[in-house]
Amino acid sequence: MELGPCRVLSDGGSMFNPFSWNSNASVFFIDRPIGVSGFSYTDYATFRLRSTTGEATKDIATFVAIFFQNSKNRSFHMAGES
């Protein structure tokens, strides 16, 4: 795949992927809240699950604000996939 710093080899090993997206960009993925659906999970028993879209939205907005504070001088491109 084009994502990530490594390629998985047929023998189960890995090798550096010089064509990965993260060589030239910061990439982040937003999945559905833990406990709702999707691939997000936690091993922390004390983690408070988000039970509403509003709660999850606040968390995502906080993350995005912090991410962009640290990326002020970079171009921005956004894509979505469902």
Secondary structure, DSSP 8 states (H G I E B T S, - for coil): --SSSEEE-TTS-EEE-TT-GGGTS--------TTTSSS-----TT-----SHHHHHHHHHHHHHHHHHTTTTS--------
